[in-house]
Amino acid sequence: MEDARSIIENQIEELAERNREPEWMTEIRRKALEAFLKAPHNDPVISEEELLQFIARPEIKGLPEKIESLDDLPEDMRNLLDRLGISEVEQKYLAGMAVQTDTGIVYNQFLKEWAEKGLTVLPTEEAVRKYPDVVKSHFLRLIDASESKLAAYHTAVWNGGIFLHVREGLKVPFPLHLFFLIQESALAQAPHIIIIAEPNSEFHLIEGCTSPVLVRHSLHLDMTEAYIGDGAKARLTVLQNWPEYVHTRPMTRAKVGRNASFINTTVTLGSGKSNVANPKYTVDEGGRVELNGIILGQKDYYIDLGGEMKLIGRGASGLNASKSVIMDRSRVITRGVIEAMAPGTKGHISCDALLMSDEAEMETYPGLRSRVSEAELSHEAAIGRIREEELFYLMSRGLDEEKATQLIVKGFLAPMLKDIPAEFLVEIRKIVEMAVSGGM
Amino acid sequence: MGGTLIVEDLHSSVEGKEILRGVNLTVKPGEFHVVMGPNGSGKSTLALTIAGHPKYEVTGGRIVFKGRDVTKMPPHERAKLGIFLAFQQPHEVEGVRIMEFLQQVLAELKGMDGAEAYDLIIRTAKDMWFREEDLYRPINVGFSGGERKRLELLQAVLIKPDLLILDEPDSGVDVDSMSLISRKIEQLNEEGTSVILITHYGRILKHLEPEDIKVHVMKDGRIVMTRGGEFIDEIERRGFQDIFKDCCGGD
């Protein structure tokens, strides 16, 4: 533990200097380090000992130092890109982790225009320098760094991430795919994302991409704090495709204002070795939150998707819906909790899973808590396999078993993909096809 | 077009229970065969065994189509060879939309591209009383009996198989749908498709001349009688119990 202290201390000083960050932020980091030493550790996969090892040696050996073109990527990743037929733009920004300028300009141009209207998008480090007051009042306000070792460690060494601020009443008419900022964040071990939607604003932020993200570390801890103002309509779609050596622990907290809505969709195409998430939301009067999860469990990966919704205002509603395709020897657990704390609130948890192998495992634990008498809470769960009759029907028309299975799996997931922009859908479907036929 | 089906001394079991006990049947290109018989005589098992359902295990004999032994061939390869089974109870396939499924089938069997297939599917479906929006529903989910049977025939018309096996296309179907279905079957047969029609009633065949039809009667997993088309009326008049006295001494 003492080793960890001095390692983290050094990291904090390095980050403070590199980011030219104001003292108050460095102070938050130092406090988090103290919290880290005392905080409980309760990860289902990573033991405290392993965590300390990660801290001592966060980077994976043998990965390229800098990636400037596709040729620098490891061979298996390059092959995968070829098979996916990933679009050129996406290939470029994947390769362009060191910043690819030509497409970058296009986005900067767009962002410049919209900046004047009140859309601010910046790397979080830059936002700390440029808008210290705004960041100060929104940094770590929804989560307590001392709640776990992972939260504390993230807070001490956070780097990368984006800051998104949408001015009151501003409606952004198309999805924001913030490729570069996100991609750079993926390189960082602990990106911190702040989303501020002022009252009556509207936007759709898409984080991540369908290409597998090359990360240099074996433990990835990102944190998202979302402040959704009264009457705002916010959508956050997260596409995750992690390489198999990484453990990911996304931490999301959102505060949803009166009559606001927050639709949080997570598409986990590649979960990495393990993926444990327990996003927490509070929803005020008339507000609505949706957590939609699409999960592809493969190999021996462990995926644990929680989700806690506190419906604190009258008429607030929450939906926690997941669809999982569970293959090989992977294990998927879903455990949503909805707590009705005001009259007239509604909550629903639904969990559908398709088991593709005898060794795959699925568990689901819906949690409904009602603190008031006038609340409607419900849940449904269905864990099934592809039925022989379905498969035979498709095969009897000339599709081989693999194609028939792919069609059924894609059909199973389709209702959850309705909000995903078309340019991602083609690739998502291809990744699903490849996963189903064991090609990944 | 064409290709002869030869079923030789076929034995088939489900979950260890023998249902077909030596079926012999030859269907030449363009021929029209009707298979009748009481419930449980093995008609559906014959159809599903020829189509290659994994639950139906062939324990003896063989199935030859177009000169190839298909007895152990997986179902999709039989389909590619030209065998099509219109199911008695077509299953629901959750999530898989009809349009996407048919486009893929036509790509697989006919090498048709998506746009070409789309046009053909829309046109053919309208002709068979489907609305365009029906094609975006998942296969058979929430379909009435009549809709399911029409969807089977729609697929047959699109694929134009060399051998069309129909397992009671007339059961659970209203009068209007039935006349559409029988018209389509006859049309496919006129265009050269061989037909094996499993049915309880002869009324589905209005326009076919009895001399163009072969009628087989099954009993206890075997074909015990084969006659001409005029036999259908006789079966309907006398019933199977009486008919069996002619061949098998009754029971």
Interface residues (C-beta under 8 A of the other chain):
Chain A: R387 E388 E389 E390 F392 Y393 L394 M395 S396 R397 G398 L399 D400 E401 K403 A404 L407 I408 K410 G411 F412 L413 A414 P415
Chain B: A51 G52 H53 P54 K55 P74 P75 H76 R78 A79 K80 F84 L85 F87 P90 H91 E92 V93 E94 G95 V96 R97 E100 F101 Q104 V105 E108 L109 P138 I139 Q155 I159
